[in-house]
């Protein structure tokens, strides 16, 4: 890697290329979280309750959590809400 007086272009070019190997950078630039997020970046959303479901908790807890299956109004996607 060049460290000389005229190496700036090479350093910038390499940095641009190798930034893509970082998963966090690629996710941020390509906006992957927003594309696959059922709420589309919003903190909350309205929906229609389709059914009540009971989800069992992980070990060592044996509780059954009361949840609902919801269809979102804004895009029609179905999600489980706690």
N, CA, C and O atoms as a GROMACS GRO file, in nm:
protein
  328
    1UNK      N    1   0.084  -0.118   0.000
    1UNK     CA    2   0.000   0.000   0.000
    1UNK      C    3   0.088   0.123   0.000
    1UNK      O    4   0.182   0.135   0.079
    2UNK      N    5   0.058   0.215  -0.090
    2UNK     CA    6   0.140   0.335  -0.104
    2UNK      C    7   0.126   0.429   0.014
    2UNK      O    8   0.015   0.455   0.061
    3UNK      N    9   0.239   0.479   0.060
    3UNK     CA   10   0.238   0.576   0.170
    3UNK      C   11   0.308   0.705   0.128
    3UNK      O   12   0.339   0.790   0.211
    4UNK      N   13   0.332   0.719  -0.003
    4UNK     CA   14   0.408   0.833  -0.052
    4UNK      C   15   0.325   0.960  -0.065
    4UNK      O   16   0.210   0.966  -0.023
    5UNK      N   17   0.388   1.058  -0.124
    5UNK     CA   18   0.327   1.190  -0.136
    5UNK      C   19   0.208   1.191  -0.232
    5UNK      O   20   0.114   1.268  -0.214
    6UNK      N   21   0.212   1.104  -0.335
    6UNK     CA   22   0.107   1.103  -0.438
    6UNK      C   23   0.020   0.977  -0.429
    6UNK      O   24  -0.035   0.932  -0.530
    7UNK      N   25   0.008   0.920  -0.310
    7UNK     CA   26  -0.063   0.793  -0.293
    7UNK      C   27  -0.210   0.810  -0.253
    7UNK      O   28  -0.279   0.711  -0.232
    8UNK      N   29  -0.258   0.933  -0.244
    8UNK     CA   30  -0.394   0.956  -0.192
    8UNK      C   31  -0.500   0.887  -0.277
    8UNK      O   32  -0.593   0.827  -0.223
    9UNK      N   33  -0.488   0.897  -0.411
    9UNK     CA   34  -0.590   0.838  -0.499
    9UNK      C   35  -0.598   0.687  -0.478
    9UNK      O   36  -0.707   0.630  -0.471
   10UNK      N   37  -0.483   0.623  -0.469
   10UNK     CA   38  -0.478   0.478  -0.449
   10UNK      C   39  -0.538   0.440  -0.313
   10UNK      O   40  -0.610   0.341  -0.303
   11UNK      N   41  -0.508   0.517  -0.210
   11UNK     CA   42  -0.562   0.488  -0.077
   11UNK      C   43  -0.714   0.502  -0.075
   11UNK      O   44  -0.783   0.418  -0.018
   12UNK      N   45  -0.765   0.607  -0.137
   12UNK     CA   46  -0.910   0.629  -0.142
   12UNK      C   47  -0.979   0.518  -0.220
   12UNK      O   48  -1.084   0.468  -0.179
   13UNK      N   49  -0.919   0.479  -0.333
   13UNK     CA   50  -0.976   0.374  -0.418
   13UNK      C   51  -0.982   0.240  -0.344
   13UNK      O   52  -1.084   0.170  -0.348
   14UNK      N   53  -0.873   0.207  -0.275
   14UNK     CA   54  -0.870   0.083  -0.198
   14UNK      C   55  -0.973   0.085  -0.086
   14UNK      O   56  -1.040  -0.015  -0.061
   15UNK      N   57  -0.984   0.198  -0.018
   15UNK     CA   58  -1.080   0.208   0.094
   15UNK      C   59  -1.222   0.187   0.044
   15UNK      O   60  -1.299   0.117   0.107
   16UNK      N   61  -1.257   0.248  -0.071
   16UNK     CA   62  -1.390   0.230  -0.130
   16UNK      C   63  -1.417   0.084  -0.162
   16UNK      O   64  -1.527   0.034  -0.140
   17UNK      N   65  -1.315   0.016  -0.215
   17UNK     CA   66  -1.330  -0.124  -0.254
   17UNK      C   67  -1.347  -0.215  -0.133
   17UNK      O   68  -1.435  -0.301  -0.131
   18UNK      N   69  -1.263  -0.197  -0.032
   18UNK     CA   70  -1.262  -0.290   0.080
   18UNK      C   71  -1.368  -0.260   0.185
   18UNK      O   72  -1.392  -0.342   0.274
   19UNK      N   73  -1.432  -0.144   0.176
   19UNK     CA   74  -1.542  -0.116   0.269
   19UNK      C   75  -1.656  -0.214   0.249
   19UNK      O   76  -1.729  -0.245   0.343
   20UNK      N   77  -1.672  -0.265   0.126
   20UNK     CA   78  -1.782  -0.357   0.096
   20UNK      C   79  -1.767  -0.490   0.167
   20UNK      O   80  -1.864  -0.565   0.177
   21UNK      N   81  -1.647  -0.523   0.216
   21UNK     CA   82  -1.630  -0.649   0.288
   21UNK      C   83  -1.688  -0.642   0.429
   21UNK      O   84  -1.710  -0.745   0.492
   22UNK      N   85  -1.714  -0.522   0.478
   22UNK     CA   86  -1.777  -0.505   0.608
   22UNK      C   87  -1.929  -0.517   0.590
   22UNK      O   88  -1.990  -0.443   0.513
   23UNK      N   89  -1.987  -0.610   0.663
   23UNK     CA   90  -2.130  -0.636   0.649
   23UNK      C   91  -2.214  -0.516   0.691
   23UNK      O   92  -2.315  -0.485   0.628
   24UNK      N   93  -2.172  -0.447   0.797
   24UNK     CA   94  -2.249  -0.333   0.845
   24UNK      C   95  -2.253  -0.220   0.742
   24UNK      O   96  -2.355  -0.152   0.728
   25UNK      N   97  -2.143  -0.199   0.670
   25UNK     CA   98  -2.138  -0.094   0.567
   25UNK      C   99  -2.233  -0.128   0.452
   25UNK      O  100  -2.311  -0.043   0.407
   26UNK      N  101  -2.227  -0.252   0.404
   26UNK     CA  102  -2.310  -0.294   0.292
   26UNK      C  103  -2.458  -0.284   0.326
   26UNK      O  104  -2.539  -0.238   0.245
   27UNK      N  105  -2.495  -0.326   0.446
   27UNK     CA  106  -2.634  -0.319   0.489
   27UNK      C  107  -2.684  -0.175   0.493
   27UNK      O  108  -2.797  -0.146   0.452
   28UNK      N  109  -2.599  -0.085   0.544
   28UNK     CA  110  -2.638   0.055   0.556
   28UNK      C  111  -2.653   0.121   0.418
   28UNK      O  112  -2.752   0.190   0.394
   29UNK      N  113  -2.557   0.099   0.330
   29UNK     CA  114  -2.557   0.165   0.200
   29UNK      C  115  -2.670   0.113   0.111
   29UNK      O  116  -2.735   0.190   0.041
   30UNK      N  117  -2.693  -0.017   0.113
   30UNK     CA  118  -2.797  -0.077   0.030
   30UNK      C  119  -2.936  -0.071   0.094
   30UNK      O  120  -3.034  -0.113   0.033
   31UNK      N  121  -2.944  -0.019   0.216
   31UNK     CA  122  -3.068  -0.005   0.292
   31UNK      C  123  -3.143  -0.137   0.303
   31UNK      O  124  -3.264  -0.143   0.282
   32UNK      N  125  -3.070  -0.245   0.337
   32UNK     CA  126  -3.130  -0.378   0.343
   32UNK      C  127  -3.230  -0.391   0.457
   32UNK      O  128  -3.330  -0.461   0.444
   33UNK      N  129  -3.203  -0.323   0.569
   33UNK     CA  130  -3.295  -0.332   0.682
   33UNK      C  131  -3.432  -0.274   0.646
   33UNK      O  132  -3.535  -0.331   0.679
   34UNK      N  133  -3.430  -0.161   0.579
   34UNK     CA  134  -3.556  -0.095   0.543
   34UNK      C  135  -3.633  -0.174   0.438
   34UNK      O  136  -3.756  -0.175   0.439
   35UNK      N  137  -3.561  -0.241   0.347
   35UNK     CA  138  -3.626  -0.317   0.241
   35UNK      C  139  -3.701  -0.438   0.295
   35UNK      O  140  -3.808  -0.473   0.245
   36UNK      N  141  -3.646  -0.503   0.398
   36UNK     CA  142  -3.706  -0.626   0.450
   36UNK      C  143  -3.784  -0.605   0.578
   36UNK      O  144  -3.838  -0.700   0.634
   37UNK      N  145  -3.790  -0.482   0.626
   37UNK     CA  146  -3.861  -0.450   0.749
   37UNK      C  147  -4.011  -0.443   0.721
   37UNK      O  148  -4.053  -0.364   0.636
   38UNK      N  149  -4.094  -0.525   0.789
   38UNK     CA  150  -4.238  -0.520   0.762
   38UNK      C  151  -4.302  -0.385   0.797
   38UNK      O  152  -4.405  -0.349   0.740
   39UNK      N  153  -4.241  -0.311   0.890
   39UNK     CA  154  -4.294  -0.179   0.927
   39UNK      C  155  -4.239  -0.068   0.839
   39UNK      O  156  -4.278   0.048   0.854
   40UNK      N  157  -4.149  -0.100   0.749
   40UNK     CA  158  -4.090  -0.006   0.653
   40UNK      C  159  -4.027   0.115   0.721
   40UNK      O  160  -4.042   0.228   0.676
   41UNK      N  161  -3.955   0.089   0.830
   41UNK     CA  162  -3.882   0.195   0.898
   41UNK      C  163  -3.962   0.270   1.003
   41UNK      O  164  -3.905   0.352   1.076
   42UNK      N  165  -4.091   0.245   1.014
   42UNK     CA  166  -4.174   0.316   1.111
   42UNK      C  167  -4.161   0.252   1.250
   42UNK      O  168  -4.138   0.132   1.259
   43UNK      N  169  -4.175   0.330   1.359
   43UNK     CA  170  -4.166   0.273   1.493
   43UNK      C  171  -4.288   0.189   1.531
   43UNK      O  172  -4.276   0.094   1.608
   44UNK      N  173  -4.405   0.223   1.477
   44UNK     CA  174  -4.528   0.150   1.505
   44UNK      C  175  -4.613   0.143   1.379
   44UNK      O  176  -4.592   0.218   1.284
   45UNK      N  177  -4.710   0.049   1.380
   45UNK     CA  178  -4.800   0.039   1.265
   45UNK      C  179  -4.935  -0.014   1.311
   45UNK      O  180  -4.945  -0.080   1.414
   46UNK      N  181  -5.039   0.014   1.233
   46UNK     CA  182  -5.172  -0.037   1.264
   46UNK      C  183  -5.195  -0.167   1.188
   46UNK      O  184  -5.139  -0.190   1.081
   47UNK      N  185  -5.280  -0.253   1.248
   47UNK     CA  186  -5.308  -0.379   1.182
   47UNK      C  187  -5.439  -0.439   1.227
   47UNK      O  188  -5.503  -0.391   1.321
   48UNK      N  189  -5.478  -0.545   1.159
   48UNK     CA  190  -5.601  -0.617   1.189
   48UNK      C  191  -5.563  -0.751   1.252
   48UNK      O  192  -5.482  -0.825   1.196
   49UNK      N  193  -5.622  -0.781   1.368
   49UNK     CA  194  -5.592  -0.906   1.437
   49UNK      C  195  -5.658  -1.022   1.362
   49UNK      O  196  -5.778  -1.021   1.337
   50UNK      N  197  -5.576  -1.121   1.326
   50UNK     CA  198  -5.628  -1.238   1.254
   50UNK      C  199  -5.659  -1.353   1.348
   50UNK      O  200  -5.762  -1.418   1.336
   51UNK      N  201  -5.568  -1.378   1.444
   51UNK     CA  202  -5.589  -1.488   1.539
   51UNK      C  203  -5.502  -1.467   1.662
   51UNK      O  204  -5.401  -1.396   1.659
   52UNK      N  205  -5.544  -1.530   1.772
   52UNK     CA  206  -5.464  -1.528   1.894
   52UNK      C  207  -5.376  -1.652   1.892
   52UNK      O  208  -5.421  -1.761   1.856
   53UNK      N  209  -5.250  -1.636   1.933
   53UNK     CA  210  -5.159  -1.750   1.939
   53UNK      C  211  -5.084  -1.747   2.071
   53UNK      O  212  -5.064  -1.641   2.130
   54UNK      N  213  -5.042  -1.864   2.115
   54UNK     CA  214  -4.961  -1.875   2.236
   54UNK      C  215  -4.822  -1.922   2.197
   54UNK      O  216  -4.807  -2.028   2.138
   55UNK      N  217  -4.721  -1.843   2.230
   55UNK     CA  218  -4.583  -1.878   2.196
   55UNK      C  219  -4.510  -1.916   2.324
   55UNK      O  220  -4.511  -1.842   2.422
   56UNK      N  221  -4.448  -2.034   2.322
   56UNK     CA  222  -4.377  -2.082   2.441
   56UNK      C  223  -4.245  -2.009   2.456
   56UNK      O  224  -4.176  -1.981   2.357
   57UNK      N  225  -4.210  -1.978   2.581
   57UNK     CA  226  -4.085  -1.908   2.611
   57UNK      C  227  -3.967  -2.006   2.602
   57UNK      O  228  -3.985  -2.127   2.605
   58UNK      N  229  -3.846  -1.948   2.590
   58UNK     CA  230  -3.726  -2.031   2.582
   58UNK      C  231  -3.691  -2.089   2.718
   58UNK      O  232  -3.746  -2.047   2.820
   59UNK      N  233  -3.601  -2.186   2.720
   59UNK     CA  234  -3.553  -2.247   2.843
   59UNK      C  235  -3.490  -2.142   2.932
   59UNK      O  236  -3.437  -2.045   2.878
   60UNK      N  237  -3.490  -2.154   3.063
   60UNK     CA  238  -3.558  -2.255   3.145
   60UNK      C  239  -3.701  -2.217   3.179
   60UNK      O  240  -3.765  -2.283   3.261
   61UNK      N  241  -3.754  -2.111   3.118
   61UNK     CA  242  -3.889  -2.065   3.146
   61UNK      C  243  -3.990  -2.152   3.071
   61UNK      O  244  -3.965  -2.196   2.959
   62UNK      N  245  -4.104  -2.177   3.136
   62UNK     CA  246  -4.205  -2.263   3.071
   62UNK      C  247  -4.334  -2.186   3.042
   62UNK      O  248  -4.439  -2.248   3.021
   63UNK      N  249  -4.328  -2.055   3.042
   63UNK     CA  250  -4.448  -1.974   3.023
   63UNK      C  251  -4.497  -1.979   2.878
   63UNK      O  252  -4.420  -2.007   2.786
   64UNK      N  253  -4.625  -1.951   2.861
   64UNK     CA  254  -4.682  -1.937   2.727
   64UNK      C  255  -4.720  -1.791   2.709
   64UNK      O  256  -4.808  -1.740   2.779
   65UNK      N  257  -4.654  -1.723   2.618
   65UNK     CA  258  -4.678  -1.581   2.593
   65UNK      C  259  -4.802  -1.565   2.504
   65UNK      O  260  -4.817  -1.635   2.404
   66UNK      N  261  -4.887  -1.473   2.543
   66UNK     CA  262  -5.007  -1.448   2.463
   66UNK      C  263  -4.972  -1.349   2.352
   66UNK      O  264  -4.935  -1.235   2.380
   67UNK      N  265  -4.983  -1.391   2.228
   67UNK     CA  266  -4.949  -1.308   2.113
   67UNK      C  267  -5.065  -1.312   2.013
   67UNK      O  268  -5.157  -1.393   2.026
   68UNK      N  269  -5.057  -1.225   1.914
   68UNK     CA  270  -5.159  -1.225   1.809
   68UNK      C  271  -5.092  -1.221   1.672
   68UNK      O  272  -4.985  -1.162   1.656
   69UNK      N  273  -5.156  -1.283   1.577
   69UNK     CA  274  -5.113  -1.275   1.437
   69UNK      C  275  -5.186  -1.156   1.376
   69UNK      O  276  -5.309  -1.149   1.381
   70UNK      N  277  -5.111  -1.062   1.319
   70UNK     CA  278  -5.168  -0.936   1.272
   70UNK      C  279  -5.135  -0.916   1.125
   70UNK      O  280  -5.025  -0.947   1.080
   71UNK      N  281  -5.232  -0.863   1.050
   71UNK     CA  282  -5.206  -0.821   0.912
   71UNK      C  283  -5.197  -0.670   0.911
   71UNK      O  284  -5.292  -0.600   0.950
   72UNK      N  285  -5.083  -0.618   0.865
   72UNK     CA  286  -5.061  -0.474   0.865
   72UNK      C  287  -5.146  -0.406   0.758
   72UNK      O  288  -5.164  -0.459   0.648
   73UNK      N  289  -5.199  -0.289   0.792
   73UNK     CA  290  -5.287  -0.217   0.700
   73UNK      C  291  -5.207  -0.156   0.585
   73UNK      O  292  -5.253  -0.155   0.471
   74UNK      N  293  -5.087  -0.103   0.615
   74UNK     CA  294  -5.013  -0.027   0.514
   74UNK      C  295  -4.961  -0.111   0.398
   74UNK      O  296  -4.950  -0.062   0.286
   75UNK      N  297  -4.929  -0.242   0.424
   75UNK     CA  298  -4.873  -0.322   0.316
   75UNK      C  299  -4.927  -0.465   0.309
   75UNK      O  300  -4.888  -0.541   0.220
   76UNK      N  301  -5.016  -0.503   0.400
   76UNK     CA  302  -5.078  -0.635   0.395
   76UNK      C  303  -4.992  -0.749   0.445
   76UNK      O  304  -5.033  -0.864   0.437
   77UNK      N  305  -4.872  -0.720   0.498
   77UNK     CA  306  -4.785  -0.826   0.550
   77UNK      C  307  -4.838  -0.877   0.683
   77UNK      O  308  -4.895  -0.802   0.762
   78UNK      N  309  -4.817  -1.007   0.708
   78UNK     CA  310  -4.862  -1.067   0.833
   78UNK      C  311  -4.743  -1.082   0.927
   78UNK      O  312  -4.637  -1.132   0.887
   79UNK      N  313  -4.762  -1.039   1.053
   79UNK     CA  314  -4.657  -1.050   1.154
   79UNK      C  315  -4.720  -1.098   1.284
   79UNK      O  316  -4.841  -1.086   1.304
   80UNK      N  317  -4.636  -1.151   1.373
   80UNK     CA  318  -4.680  -1.189   1.506
   80UNK      C  319  -4.644  -1.077   1.602
   80UNK      O  320  -4.527  -1.039   1.612
   81UNK      N  321  -4.743  -1.025   1.674
   81UNK     CA  322  -4.721  -0.914   1.767
   81UNK      C  323  -4.731  -0.966   1.910
   81UNK      O  324  -4.815  -1.051   1.940
   82UNK      N  325  -4.646  -0.913   1.997
   82UNK     CA  326  -4.640  -0.957   2.136
   82UNK      C  327  -4.716  -0.859   2.223
   82UNK      O  328  -4.724  -0.877   2.344
   0.00000   0.00000   0.00000
